[in-house]
Amino acid sequence: MRKLLHLAPLFAVSFCVLYACWVCFVGTFAAHELELGVGAAFFAAVGLCVVQNANDAHFRPRLKHWLEALRIPWYIVADSSQLFLITVKDVLGIKRAESLFRLATFDAGEQCDVQDTGRRVLTVAYTTCSPSFVVLGINVRDRYMLFHQVQRSEAPQLDKDLGVRA
């Protein structure tokens, strides 16, 4: 019971923030969207509390890893334009989109190290922000990252700085 009371402030704050994000995301105050938002924010806040309460879910990335987020807007713009060109070529029959699942060597660090865990989490989050690059998972033991790309390209500098060696 004491742990639940300890998580109450986290739940309250995260629920409010997540609900505000939902409203901004849908861009409307329609009743059905507001109701769906309450449910989505509730389940997301519960999930956040469950993860926070787990004994092995420690997340402390270094400042330099947080600063890699400054590159994300450029990657989104560049990949969106690249994805647009790939789509146009595919629709016009000039060149089909490749749609590749790939493995890259990844310096995953140690399983229980909080800074390595933080770096892995940020690598997945930052990389998946790009519309043409989705990380499906990181295998810490074998030190590789599985990802999907619409068209083969070199790993972005952001990923190289976070440990990708492809």
DSSP file (Angstrom, degrees, kcal/mol; ACC not computed):
  #  RESIDUE AA STRUCTURE BP1 BP2  ACC     N-H-->O    O-->H-N    N-H-->O    O-->H-N    TCO  KAPPA ALPHA  PHI   PSI    X-CA   Y-CA   Z-CA
    1    1 A M     >        0   0    0      0, 0.0     4,-1.8     0, 0.0     5,-0.2   0.000 360.0 360.0 360.0 -36.5    0.0    0.0    0.0
    2    2 A R  H  >  +     0   0    0      1,-0.2     4,-1.8     2,-0.2     5,-0.1   0.887 360.0  53.0 -64.7 -38.3    2.9    2.3    0.8
    3    3 A K  H  > S+     0   0    0      1,-0.2     4,-1.6     2,-0.2    -1,-0.2   0.887 106.1  53.8 -63.8 -37.9    4.4    1.9   -2.7
    4    4 A L  H  > S+     0   0    0      1,-0.2     4,-0.8     2,-0.2    -1,-0.2   0.902 108.7  48.3 -63.7 -40.3    1.0    2.8   -4.3
    5    5 A L  H  < S+     0   0    0     -4,-1.8     3,-0.4     1,-0.2    -1,-0.2   0.849 108.4  55.3 -67.3 -32.6    1.0    6.0   -2.3
    6    6 A H  H  < S+     0   0    0     -4,-1.8     4,-0.4     1,-0.2    -1,-0.2   0.832 109.7  46.6 -66.6 -32.2    4.5    6.7   -3.3
    7    7 A L  H  X S+     0   0    0     -4,-1.6     4,-2.8     1,-0.2    -1,-0.2   0.569  88.3  89.5 -86.8 -10.1    3.5    6.4   -7.0
    8    8 A A  H  X S+     0   0    0     -4,-0.8     4,-2.8    -3,-0.4     5,-0.2   0.902  87.6  47.2 -58.0 -46.1    0.4    8.6   -6.7
    9    9 A P  H  > S+     0   0    0      0, 0.0     4,-2.6     0, 0.0     5,-0.3   0.918 113.0  49.7 -63.3 -40.1    2.3   11.9   -7.5
   10   10 A L  H  > S+     0   0    0     -4,-0.4     4,-2.6     1,-0.2     5,-0.3   0.928 112.9  47.3 -61.4 -44.1    4.0   10.3  -10.5
   11   11 A F  H  X S+     0   0    0     -4,-2.8     4,-2.8     2,-0.2     5,-0.2   0.938 113.0  48.3 -61.7 -47.1    0.6    8.9  -11.7
   12   12 A A  H  X S+     0   0    0     -4,-2.8     4,-2.0    -5,-0.2    -2,-0.2   0.930 116.2  41.9 -61.8 -47.4   -1.1   12.3  -11.3
   13   13 A V  H  X S+     0   0    0     -4,-2.6     4,-2.5    -5,-0.2     5,-0.2   0.943 117.1  46.6 -66.9 -47.4    1.6   14.3  -13.0
   14   14 A S  H  X S+     0   0    0     -4,-2.6     4,-2.9    -5,-0.3     5,-0.3   0.890 110.5  53.4 -65.5 -37.3    2.1   11.8  -15.8
   15   15 A F  H  X S+     0   0    0     -4,-2.8     4,-2.5    -5,-0.3    -1,-0.2   0.942 111.6  45.6 -60.3 -46.5   -1.7   11.5  -16.4
   16   16 A C  H  X S+     0   0    0     -4,-2.0     4,-2.2    -5,-0.2    -2,-0.2   0.922 115.7  45.6 -63.7 -44.3   -2.1   15.3  -16.7
   17   17 A V  H  X S+     0   0    0     -4,-2.5     4,-2.3     2,-0.2    -2,-0.2   0.928 114.6  47.6 -65.7 -44.6    0.9   15.6  -19.1
   18   18 A L  H  X S+     0   0    0     -4,-2.9     4,-2.2    -5,-0.2    -2,-0.2   0.878 111.5  50.5 -65.6 -37.5   -0.1   12.6  -21.2
   19   19 A Y  H  X S+     0   0    0     -4,-2.5     4,-2.4    -5,-0.3    -1,-0.2   0.911 109.9  50.3 -66.6 -41.1   -3.7   13.9  -21.4
   20   20 A A  H  X S+     0   0    0     -4,-2.2     4,-2.2     1,-0.2    -2,-0.2   0.899 110.2  50.8 -62.6 -39.5   -2.4   17.3  -22.5
   21   21 A C  H  X S+     0   0    0     -4,-2.3     4,-2.6     2,-0.2    -1,-0.2   0.898 108.6  52.4 -63.6 -39.6   -0.3   15.6  -25.1
   22   22 A W  H  X S+     0   0    0     -4,-2.2     4,-2.7     2,-0.2     5,-0.3   0.942 109.4  48.1 -60.5 -48.2   -3.3   13.7  -26.4
   23   23 A V  H  X>S+     0   0    0     -4,-2.4     4,-1.9     1,-0.2     5,-0.5   0.905 114.0  46.9 -61.8 -41.7   -5.4   16.9  -26.8
   24   24 A C  H  <5S+     0   0    0     -4,-2.2    -1,-0.2     2,-0.2    -2,-0.2   0.896 112.2  51.9 -64.9 -39.6   -2.5   18.6  -28.6
   25   25 A F  H  <5S+     0   0    0     -4,-2.6    -2,-0.2     1,-0.2    -1,-0.2   0.920 115.1  38.6 -65.3 -45.5   -2.0   15.5  -30.8
   26   26 A V  H  <5S-     0   0    0     -4,-2.7    -1,-0.2    -5,-0.1    -2,-0.2   0.776  92.8-149.5 -80.2 -24.7   -5.7   15.2  -31.9
   27   27 A G  T  <5 +     0   0    0     -4,-1.9     2,-0.3    -5,-0.3    -3,-0.1   0.768  60.1  89.1  67.3  26.7   -6.1   18.9  -32.2
   28   28 A T      < -     0   0    0     -5,-0.5    -1,-0.2     2,-0.1    -2,-0.1  -0.985  66.4-143.5-150.4 158.6   -9.8   18.9  -31.3
   29   29 A F        +     0   0    0     -2,-0.3     2,-0.1    -3,-0.1    -6,-0.0  -0.012  48.5 147.6-111.0  27.7  -12.1   19.2  -28.3
   30   30 A A     >  -     0   0    0      1,-0.1     4,-2.3     2,-0.0     3,-0.4  -0.382  56.4-121.9 -62.9 141.3  -14.6   16.7  -29.7
   31   31 A A  H  > S+     0   0    0      1,-0.2     4,-2.4     2,-0.2     5,-0.2   0.880 109.9  51.2 -55.9 -44.1  -16.3   14.7  -26.9
   32   32 A H  H  > S+     0   0    0      1,-0.2     4,-2.3     2,-0.2    -1,-0.2   0.865 110.7  49.1 -66.3 -34.0  -15.3   11.3  -28.2
   33   33 A E  H  > S+     0   0    0     -3,-0.4     4,-2.3     2,-0.2    -1,-0.2   0.893 110.8  49.9 -70.0 -39.4  -11.6   12.4  -28.6
   34   34 A L  H  X S+     0   0    0     -4,-2.3     4,-1.6     2,-0.2    -2,-0.2   0.894 112.5  47.8 -65.4 -39.0  -11.6   13.8  -25.0
   35   35 A E  H  X S+     0   0    0     -4,-2.4     4,-1.7    -5,-0.2    -2,-0.2   0.920 112.6  47.8 -67.8 -44.1  -13.1   10.6  -23.7
   36   36 A L  H  X S+     0   0    0     -4,-2.3     4,-2.8     1,-0.2    -2,-0.2   0.887 108.5  56.8 -61.7 -37.7  -10.6    8.4  -25.6
   37   37 A G  H  X S+     0   0    0     -4,-2.3     4,-2.8     1,-0.2     5,-0.3   0.868 102.4  53.9 -62.5 -37.9   -7.8   10.7  -24.3
   38   38 A V  H  X S+     0   0    0     -4,-1.6     4,-2.3     2,-0.2    -1,-0.2   0.937 112.2  44.6 -61.7 -45.8   -8.8   10.0  -20.7
   39   39 A G  H  X S+     0   0    0     -4,-1.7     4,-2.5     2,-0.2     5,-0.2   0.927 115.0  47.1 -64.3 -45.1   -8.5    6.2  -21.3
   40   40 A A  H  X S+     0   0    0     -4,-2.8     4,-2.3     1,-0.2    -2,-0.2   0.925 114.4  46.5 -63.9 -44.5   -5.2    6.5  -23.3
   41   41 A A  H  X S+     0   0    0     -4,-2.8     4,-2.5    -5,-0.2    -1,-0.2   0.883 111.7  52.8 -65.4 -38.1   -3.7    8.8  -20.7
   42   42 A F  H  X S+     0   0    0     -4,-2.3     4,-2.5    -5,-0.3    -2,-0.2   0.959 112.6  42.5 -61.6 -51.8   -4.9    6.5  -17.8
   43   43 A F  H  X S+     0   0    0     -4,-2.5     4,-2.4     1,-0.2    -2,-0.2   0.873 115.2  50.4 -65.9 -36.2   -3.4    3.4  -19.3
   44   44 A A  H  X S+     0   0    0     -4,-2.3     4,-2.3    -5,-0.2    -1,-0.2   0.906 111.4  47.9 -66.8 -40.9   -0.1    5.1  -20.3
   45   45 A A  H  X S+     0   0    0     -4,-2.5     4,-2.2     2,-0.2    -2,-0.2   0.893 111.6  50.2 -67.2 -39.3    0.2    6.6  -16.8
   46   46 A V  H  X S+     0   0    0     -4,-2.5     4,-2.4     2,-0.2    -2,-0.2   0.930 110.9  50.0 -62.1 -44.3   -0.4    3.2  -15.2
   47   47 A G  H  X S+     0   0    0     -4,-2.4     4,-2.5     1,-0.2    -2,-0.2   0.903 108.9  51.7 -60.3 -41.8    2.2    1.7  -17.5
   48   48 A L  H  X S+     0   0    0     -4,-2.3     4,-2.5     1,-0.2    -1,-0.2   0.905 110.6  48.5 -61.4 -41.8    4.7    4.4  -16.5
   49   49 A C  H  X S+     0   0    0     -4,-2.2     4,-1.9     2,-0.2    -2,-0.2   0.885 110.3  51.4 -66.4 -38.9    4.0    3.6  -12.8
   50   50 A V  H  X S+     0   0    0     -4,-2.4     4,-0.9     2,-0.2    -2,-0.2   0.936 113.2  44.6 -63.3 -46.1    4.5   -0.1  -13.4
   51   51 A V  H >< S+     0   0    0     -4,-2.5     3,-0.7     1,-0.2     6,-0.2   0.914 113.1  50.8 -64.9 -42.2    7.8    0.4  -15.2
   52   52 A Q  H 3< S+     0   0    0     -4,-2.5    -1,-0.2     1,-0.2    -2,-0.2   0.835 109.5  51.7 -63.9 -32.1    8.9    2.9  -12.6
   53   53 A N  H 3< S+     0   0    0     -4,-1.9    -1,-0.2    -5,-0.2    -2,-0.2   0.658  85.9 105.4 -79.9 -16.6    8.1    0.4   -9.8
   54   54 A A  S X< S-     0   0    0     -4,-0.9     3,-0.9    -3,-0.7    -3,-0.0  -0.397  71.7-135.9 -66.5 141.1   10.1   -2.4  -11.5
   55   55 A N  T 3  S+     0   0    0      1,-0.2    -1,-0.1    -2,-0.1    -4,-0.0   0.787 100.0  43.0 -70.4 -28.1   13.3   -3.1   -9.7
   56   56 A D  T 3  S+     0   0    0      1,-0.1     2,-1.0    -5,-0.0    -1,-0.2   0.211  84.6  99.8-105.6  16.6   15.5   -3.4  -12.8
   57   57 A A    <   +     0   0    0     -3,-0.9     2,-0.4    -6,-0.2    -1,-0.1  -0.565  45.6 153.0-102.7  68.7   14.1   -0.4  -14.8
   58   58 A H        -     0   0    0     -2,-1.0     2,-0.4     2,-0.0    59,-0.1  -0.837  19.9-174.8-102.3 136.9   16.7    2.2  -14.1
   59   59 A F        +     0   0    0     -2,-0.4    56,-0.2    58,-0.1    55,-0.1  -0.903  21.6 144.5-138.1 101.0   17.2    4.9  -16.7
   60   60 A R        -     0   0    0     54,-1.7    59,-0.1    -2,-0.4    58,-0.1  -0.576  22.0-178.2-138.2  74.9   20.0    7.4  -16.3
   61   61 A P        -     0   0    0      0, 0.0    55,-0.1     0, 0.0    54,-0.1  -0.317  33.0-102.8 -70.3 158.4   21.5    8.4  -19.6
   62   62 A R    >>  -     0   0    0     53,-0.3     4,-1.6     1,-0.1     3,-0.7  -0.369  29.4-110.2 -75.2 159.4   24.4   10.8  -19.8
   63   63 A L  H 3> S+     0   0    0      1,-0.2     4,-2.3     2,-0.2     5,-0.2   0.877 117.6  59.0 -58.5 -40.0   23.9   14.5  -20.7
   64   64 A K  H 3> S+     0   0    0      1,-0.2     4,-0.6     2,-0.2    -1,-0.2   0.818 104.8  51.1 -62.4 -28.9   25.7   14.0  -24.1
   65   65 A H  H X4 S+     0   0    0     -3,-0.7     3,-0.5     2,-0.2     4,-0.3   0.871 108.7  50.3 -75.2 -36.5   23.1   11.3  -24.9
   66   66 A W  H >< S+     0   0    0     -4,-1.6     3,-1.8     1,-0.2    -2,-0.2   0.893 105.0  59.0 -63.2 -38.7   20.2   13.7  -24.1
   67   67 A L  H >< S+     0   0    0     -4,-2.3     3,-1.8     1,-0.3    -1,-0.2   0.697  85.5  76.7 -67.8 -18.9   21.8   16.3  -26.3
   68   68 A E  G X< S+     0   0    0     -4,-0.6     3,-1.9    -3,-0.5     4,-0.3   0.735  77.6  77.5 -61.1 -20.5   21.7   14.0  -29.3
   69   69 A A  G X  S+     0   0    0     -3,-1.8     3,-1.3     1,-0.3    -1,-0.3   0.731  75.9  74.7 -62.4 -21.4   18.0   14.9  -29.4
   70   70 A L  G <  S+     0   0    0     -3,-1.8     4,-0.3     1,-0.3    -1,-0.3   0.728  91.7  55.7 -64.2 -19.9   19.0   18.2  -31.0
   71   71 A R  G <> S+     0   0    0     -3,-1.9     4,-2.0    -4,-0.2     3,-0.3   0.640  84.6  86.5 -84.2 -15.3   19.6   16.3  -34.3
   72   72 A I  H <> S+     0   0    0     -3,-1.3     4,-2.6    -4,-0.3     5,-0.2   0.889  82.1  54.3 -59.7 -46.0   16.1   14.8  -34.4
   73   73 A P  H  > S+     0   0    0      0, 0.0     4,-2.2     0, 0.0    -1,-0.2   0.913 110.2  48.2 -56.7 -40.8   14.3   17.7  -36.2
   74   74 A W  H  > S+     0   0    0     -4,-0.3     4,-2.9    -3,-0.3     5,-0.2   0.929 111.6  49.7 -64.1 -43.7   16.9   17.6  -39.0
   75   75 A Y  H  X S+     0   0    0     -4,-2.0     4,-2.7     1,-0.2     5,-0.3   0.877 109.8  51.7 -63.4 -37.0   16.6   13.8  -39.4
   76   76 A I  H  X S+     0   0    0     -4,-2.6     4,-2.1    -5,-0.2    -1,-0.2   0.934 113.5  43.6 -65.3 -45.2   12.8   14.1  -39.5
   77   77 A V  H  X S+     0   0    0     -4,-2.2     4,-2.1    -5,-0.2    -2,-0.2   0.944 117.2  45.5 -65.0 -48.2   12.9   16.7  -42.3
   78   78 A A  H  X S+     0   0    0     -4,-2.9     4,-2.1     1,-0.2    -2,-0.2   0.924 116.2  44.9 -63.1 -45.6   15.6   14.9  -44.3
   79   79 A D  H  X S+     0   0    0     -4,-2.7     4,-2.8    -5,-0.2    -1,-0.2   0.836 110.0  55.5 -70.3 -31.7   13.9   11.5  -43.9
   80   80 A S  H  X S+     0   0    0     -4,-2.1     4,-2.2    -5,-0.3    -1,-0.2   0.924 110.5  44.7 -65.3 -42.9   10.5   12.9  -44.8
   81   81 A S  H  X S+     0   0    0     -4,-2.1     4,-2.1     2,-0.2    -2,-0.2   0.904 114.8  48.7 -67.6 -39.2   11.8   14.3  -48.0
   82   82 A Q  H  X S+     0   0    0     -4,-2.1     4,-2.3     1,-0.2    -2,-0.2   0.914 111.5  49.8 -64.3 -42.5   13.6   11.1  -48.8
   83   83 A L  H  X S+     0   0    0     -4,-2.8     4,-2.4     2,-0.2    -2,-0.2   0.867 108.0  54.0 -64.5 -36.9   10.5    9.0  -48.0
   84   84 A F  H  X S+     0   0    0     -4,-2.2     4,-2.5     2,-0.2    -1,-0.2   0.932 110.1  46.6 -62.0 -46.0    8.5   11.3  -50.3
   85   85 A L  H  X S+     0   0    0     -4,-2.1     4,-2.5     1,-0.2    -2,-0.2   0.899 111.9  50.7 -63.8 -40.7   10.9   10.7  -53.2
   86   86 A I  H  X S+     0   0    0     -4,-2.3     4,-2.1     2,-0.2    -1,-0.2   0.909 111.5  48.7 -62.2 -42.2   10.9    6.9  -52.5
   87   87 A T  H  X S+     0   0    0     -4,-2.4     4,-2.9     2,-0.2     5,-0.2   0.915 110.9  49.5 -65.1 -44.2    7.1    6.9  -52.5
   88   88 A V  H  X S+     0   0    0     -4,-2.5     4,-2.4     1,-0.2     6,-0.3   0.930 112.6  47.3 -61.4 -45.6    6.8    8.9  -55.7
   89   89 A K  H  <>S+     0   0    0     -4,-2.5     5,-1.9     1,-0.2     6,-1.2   0.877 113.9  48.4 -63.4 -37.2    9.3    6.5  -57.5
   90   90 A D  H ><5S+     0   0    0     -4,-2.1     3,-0.7    -5,-0.2    -2,-0.2   0.924 112.8  46.6 -69.0 -44.5    7.4    3.5  -56.1
   91   91 A V  H 3<5S+     0   0    0     -4,-2.9    -2,-0.2     1,-0.2    -1,-0.2   0.887 114.0  48.1 -65.6 -39.3    4.0    4.8  -57.2
   92   92 A L  T 3<5S-     0   0    0     -4,-2.4    -1,-0.2    -5,-0.2    -2,-0.2   0.520 112.8-119.0 -80.3  -4.4    5.3    5.8  -60.7
   93   93 A G  T < 5S+     0   0    0     -3,-0.7    -3,-0.2    -4,-0.4     3,-0.2   0.640  80.1 121.2  78.3  14.1    7.0    2.4  -61.1
   94   94 A I  S   <S-     0   0    0     -5,-1.9     2,-0.3     1,-0.3    -4,-0.2   0.940  86.8  -8.9 -74.3 -48.9   10.4    3.9  -61.5
   95   95 A K  S    S-     0   0    0     -6,-1.2    -1,-0.3    -9,-0.2    -2,-0.2  -0.943  72.9-124.7-153.8 128.3   11.9    2.0  -58.5
   96   96 A R        -     0   0    0     -2,-0.3     2,-0.2    -3,-0.2    -6,-0.1  -0.430  32.6-106.3 -73.2 145.7   10.3   -0.1  -55.9
   97   97 A A        -     0   0    0      1,-0.1    54,-0.2    -2,-0.1    -1,-0.1  -0.489  26.3-143.1 -67.2 141.6   10.7    0.7  -52.2
   98   98 A E        -     0   0    0     52,-1.0    53,-0.2    -2,-0.2    -1,-0.1   0.913  13.1-163.0 -80.0 -43.3   13.0   -1.9  -50.7
   99   99 A S        -     0   0    0     51,-2.4     2,-0.4     1,-0.2    51,-0.2   0.985  22.0-172.3  53.4  81.9   11.5   -2.3  -47.2
  100  100 A L  E     -A  149   0A   0     49,-3.0    49,-2.7     2,-0.0     2,-0.5  -0.828  29.0-150.7-112.6 139.9   14.5   -4.0  -45.4
  101  101 A F  E     +A  148   0A   0     -2,-0.4     2,-0.3    47,-0.2    47,-0.2  -0.942  33.9 179.6-100.0 129.0   15.0   -5.6  -42.0
  102  102 A R  E     -A  147   0A   0     45,-3.2    45,-2.5    -2,-0.5     2,-0.4  -0.908  26.5-141.6-133.7 157.4   18.6   -5.2  -41.0
  103  103 A L  E     -A  146   0A   0     -2,-0.3     2,-0.4    43,-0.2    43,-0.2  -0.942  18.5-173.7-114.1 139.9   21.0   -6.0  -38.2
  104  104 A A  E     -A  145   0A   0     41,-2.1    41,-2.7    -2,-0.4     2,-0.2  -0.991  32.2-108.7-130.8 142.3   23.7   -3.6  -37.1
  105  105 A T  E     -AB 144 165A   0     60,-0.5    60,-3.7    -2,-0.4     2,-0.4  -0.495  42.2-169.3 -65.0 136.5   26.4   -4.1  -34.6
  106  106 A F  E     - B   0 164A   0     37,-2.0     2,-1.9    58,-0.2    58,-0.2  -0.991  29.9-133.3-138.0 127.4   25.6   -2.1  -31.5
  107  107 A D        +     0   0    0     56,-2.6    33,-0.1    -2,-0.4    57,-0.1  -0.592  36.2 172.6 -76.1  85.9   27.7   -1.3  -28.5
  108  108 A A        -     0   0    0     -2,-1.9    -1,-0.2     1,-0.2    12,-0.2   0.642  22.1-154.0 -77.7 -15.3   24.9   -2.2  -26.1
  109  109 A G        -     0   0    0     -3,-0.1     2,-0.3    31,-0.1    -1,-0.2  -0.374  44.8 -22.4  74.8-157.4   27.0   -2.0  -22.9
  110  110 A E    >   -     0   0    0      1,-0.1     3,-0.6    -2,-0.1     7,-0.1  -0.645  54.5-128.3 -93.3 147.6   26.1   -3.9  -19.8
  111  111 A Q  T 3  S+     0   0    0     -2,-0.3    -1,-0.1     1,-0.2    29,-0.0   0.881 106.3  34.4 -60.0 -42.7   22.6   -5.3  -19.1
  112  112 A C  T 3  S+     0   0    0    -55,-0.0     2,-0.5     4,-0.0    -1,-0.2   0.371  86.1 113.9-101.3   4.4   22.3   -3.8  -15.6
  113  113 A D    <>  -     0   0    0     -3,-0.6     4,-2.5     1,-0.2     5,-0.2  -0.659  58.3-148.4 -79.0 125.3   24.2   -0.5  -16.0
  114  114 A V  H  > S+     0   0    0     -2,-0.5     4,-2.0     1,-0.2   -54,-1.7   0.831  96.0  48.7 -66.6 -32.8   21.8    2.4  -15.7
  115  115 A Q  H  > S+     0   0    0      2,-0.2     4,-2.2     1,-0.2   -53,-0.3   0.887 112.1  48.0 -75.0 -38.0   23.7    4.6  -18.1
  116  116 A D  H  > S+     0   0    0      2,-0.2     4,-2.4     1,-0.2    -2,-0.2   0.896 111.6  51.2 -66.3 -39.0   23.9    1.9  -20.8
  117  117 A T  H  X S+     0   0    0     -4,-2.5     4,-2.5     2,-0.2    -2,-0.2   0.928 110.2  49.5 -61.7 -44.6   20.2    1.2  -20.3
  118  118 A G  H  X S+     0   0    0     -4,-2.0     4,-2.6     1,-0.2    -2,-0.2   0.904 110.3  50.0 -60.0 -42.8   19.5    4.9  -20.8
  119  119 A R  H  X S+     0   0    0     -4,-2.2     4,-2.2     2,-0.2    -1,-0.2   0.898 111.0  49.2 -65.0 -40.2   21.6    5.1  -23.9
  120  120 A R  H  X S+     0   0    0     -4,-2.4     4,-2.1     2,-0.2    -2,-0.2   0.927 112.0  48.4 -64.1 -43.9   19.8    2.0  -25.4
  121  121 A V  H  X S+     0   0    0     -4,-2.5     4,-2.6     1,-0.2    -2,-0.2   0.934 113.3  46.8 -62.3 -46.1   16.4    3.5  -24.6
  122  122 A L  H  X S+     0   0    0     -4,-2.6     4,-3.1     1,-0.2     5,-0.4   0.861 108.5  56.4 -66.3 -34.4   17.4    6.9  -26.2
  123  123 A T  H  X S+     0   0    0     -4,-2.2     4,-2.2    -5,-0.2     5,-0.3   0.941 111.0  43.5 -60.6 -46.4   18.8    5.1  -29.2
  124  124 A V  H  X S+     0   0    0     -4,-2.1     4,-2.0     2,-0.2    11,-0.4   0.939 117.8  45.3 -63.8 -47.0   15.5    3.4  -29.9
  125  125 A A  H  X S+     0   0    0     -4,-2.6     4,-0.7     2,-0.2    -2,-0.2   0.943 117.0  42.7 -64.5 -49.1   13.4    6.5  -29.2
  126  126 A Y  H >< S+     0   0    0     -4,-3.1     3,-0.8     1,-0.2     4,-0.5   0.926 116.4  47.2 -65.1 -45.0   15.6    8.9  -31.2
  127  127 A T  H >< S+     0   0    0     -4,-2.2     3,-1.1    -5,-0.4     6,-0.2   0.877 108.7  54.1 -67.2 -37.6   16.0    6.6  -34.2
  128  128 A T  H 3< S+     0   0    0     -4,-2.0    -1,-0.2    -5,-0.3    -2,-0.2   0.624  90.7  75.9 -75.4 -12.1   12.4    5.7  -34.4
  129  129 A C  T << S+     0   0    0     -3,-0.8    -1,-0.3    -4,-0.7    -2,-0.2   0.812  78.3  88.7 -64.0 -28.6   11.4    9.3  -34.6
  130  130 A S  S X  S-     0   0    0     -3,-1.1     3,-1.1    -4,-0.5   -54,-0.1  -0.509  81.8-136.1 -71.4 136.3   12.6    9.2  -38.2
  131  131 A P  T 3  S+     0   0    0      0, 0.0    -1,-0.1     0, 0.0     3,-0.1   0.672 100.1  42.3 -71.0 -14.9    9.8    8.2  -40.6
  132  132 A S  T 3  S+     0   0    0      1,-0.1    18,-1.3    17,-0.1     2,-0.4   0.270 107.4  62.6-113.1  13.0   11.9    5.8  -42.6
  133  133 A F  E <   +C  149   0A   0     -3,-1.1     2,-0.5    -6,-0.2    -3,-0.2  -0.949  56.2 176.7-144.2 114.2   13.9    4.0  -39.8
  134  134 A V  E     -C  148   0A   0     14,-2.4    14,-2.8    -2,-0.4     2,-0.5  -0.978  21.4-143.1-126.4 122.3   12.3    2.0  -37.0
  135  135 A V  E     -C  147   0A   0     -2,-0.5    12,-0.3   -11,-0.4     3,-0.1  -0.712  14.9-176.4 -82.2 127.3   14.2    0.1  -34.3
  136  136 A L  E     -     0   0A   0     10,-2.8     2,-0.3    -2,-0.5    11,-0.2   0.686  60.0 -36.8 -96.7 -23.1   12.6   -3.2  -33.5
  137  137 A G  E     -C  146   0A   0      9,-1.6     9,-2.7     2,-0.0     2,-0.4  -0.916  43.7-123.6 172.3 162.2   14.9   -4.3  -30.7
  138  138 A I  E     -C  145   0A   0     -2,-0.3     2,-0.8     7,-0.2     7,-0.2  -0.994  15.9-151.1-124.9 127.8   18.4   -4.4  -29.2
  139  139 A N  E  >> -C  144   0A   0      5,-3.0     5,-1.6    -2,-0.4     4,-1.0  -0.873  11.5-173.3 -98.6 107.2   20.0   -7.7  -28.3
  140  140 A V  T  45S+     0   0    0     -2,-0.8   -32,-0.2     3,-0.2    -1,-0.2   0.911  80.1  51.2 -69.4 -43.6   22.4   -6.8  -25.4
  141  141 A R  T  45S+     0   0    0      1,-0.2    -1,-0.2     2,-0.1    -2,-0.1   0.929 121.1  31.8 -62.1 -47.7   24.0  -10.2  -25.1
  142  142 A D  T  45S-     0   0    0      2,-0.1    -1,-0.2   -34,-0.0    -2,-0.2   0.523 106.3-128.9 -90.3  -5.8   24.9  -10.5  -28.8
  143  143 A R  T  <5 +     0   0    0     -4,-1.0   -37,-2.0     1,-0.2     2,-0.3   0.946  60.8 120.7  59.7  57.1   25.4   -6.8  -29.2
  144  144 A Y  E   < -AC 105 139A   0     -5,-1.6    -5,-3.0   -39,-0.3     2,-0.4  -0.979  50.8-139.9-143.1 161.9   23.2   -6.0  -32.2
  145  145 A M  E     -AC 104 138A   0    -41,-2.7   -41,-2.1    -2,-0.3     2,-0.5  -0.978  11.9-149.2-121.6 131.3   20.2   -3.8  -33.1
  146  146 A L  E     +AC 103 137A   0     -9,-2.7   -10,-2.8    -2,-0.4    -9,-1.6  -0.872  30.1 160.9 -99.5 129.8   17.4   -5.0  -35.4
  147  147 A F  E     -AC 102 135A   0    -45,-2.5   -45,-3.2    -2,-0.5     2,-0.4  -0.948  33.5-128.7-145.7 165.2   15.7   -2.3  -37.4
  148  148 A H  E     -AC 101 134A   0    -14,-2.8   -14,-2.4    -2,-0.3     2,-0.4  -0.952  22.0-176.2-117.4 136.2   13.6   -1.7  -40.5
  149  149 A Q  E     -AC 100 133A   0    -49,-2.7   -49,-3.0    -2,-0.4   -16,-0.2  -0.966  27.7-144.4-128.2 148.0   14.4    0.8  -43.2
  150  150 A V  S    S+     0   0    0    -18,-1.3   -51,-2.4    -2,-0.4   -52,-1.0   0.839  94.7  10.5 -76.5 -34.3   12.3    1.7  -46.3
  151  151 A Q  S    S-     0   0    0    -19,-0.4    -1,-0.3   -53,-0.2   -54,-0.1  -0.993  93.6 -97.4-145.4 140.2   15.5    2.0  -48.3
  152  152 A R        +     0   0    0     -2,-0.3     2,-0.3    -3,-0.2   -54,-0.0  -0.312  56.6 148.8 -60.9 130.5   19.1    1.0  -47.5
  153  153 A S        -     0   0    0     -2,-0.1     2,-0.1     3,-0.0    -2,-0.0  -0.964  49.8 -83.7-152.9 167.1   21.2    3.8  -46.2
  154  154 A E        -     0   0    0     -2,-0.3     3,-0.1     1,-0.1     0, 0.0  -0.389  56.7 -92.7 -70.9 151.9   24.1    4.4  -43.8
  155  155 A A        -     0   0    0      1,-0.1    -1,-0.1    -2,-0.1     5,-0.1  -0.435  49.4-106.3 -64.0 137.5   23.2    4.7  -40.1
  156  156 A P     >  -     0   0    0      0, 0.0     4,-1.9     0, 0.0     3,-0.5  -0.214  25.5-111.4 -62.5 157.3   22.8    8.4  -39.2
  157  157 A Q  H  > S+     0   0    0      1,-0.2     4,-2.7     2,-0.2     5,-0.2   0.848 117.3  63.0 -59.1 -35.3   25.5   10.1  -37.2
  158  158 A L  H  > S+     0   0    0      1,-0.2     4,-1.0     2,-0.2    -1,-0.2   0.922 105.7  44.7 -54.7 -46.3   23.1   10.3  -34.2
  159  159 A D  H  >>S+     0   0    0     -3,-0.5     5,-2.6     1,-0.2     4,-0.6   0.878 110.8  53.5 -68.6 -38.1   23.0    6.5  -34.1
  160  160 A K  H ><5S+     0   0    0     -4,-1.9     3,-0.9     1,-0.2    -1,-0.2   0.906 107.3  51.8 -62.5 -40.6   26.8    6.2  -34.5
  161  161 A D  H 3<5S+     0   0    0     -4,-2.7    -1,-0.2     1,-0.2    -2,-0.2   0.770 109.9  50.6 -66.8 -24.7   27.3    8.5  -31.6
  162  162 A L  H 3<5S-     0   0    0     -4,-1.0    -1,-0.2    -3,-0.3    -2,-0.2   0.469 133.7 -81.0 -93.8  -3.1   25.0    6.3  -29.5
  163  163 A G  T <<5S+     0   0    0     -3,-0.9   -56,-2.6    -4,-0.6     2,-0.3   0.438  77.9 140.4 125.7  -1.1   26.8    3.1  -30.3
  164  164 A V  E   < -B  106   0A   0     -5,-2.6    -1,-0.3   -58,-0.2   -58,-0.2  -0.577  25.6-173.1 -75.3 133.0   25.7    1.7  -33.7
  165  165 A R  E      B  105   0A   0    -60,-3.7   -60,-0.5    -2,-0.3   -59,-0.1  -0.528 360.0 360.0-123.9  63.2   28.6    0.3  -35.7
  166  166 A A              0   0    0     -2,-0.2    -1,-0.1   -62,-0.2   -60,-0.1   0.391 360.0 360.0-117.2 360.0   27.1   -0.4  -39.1
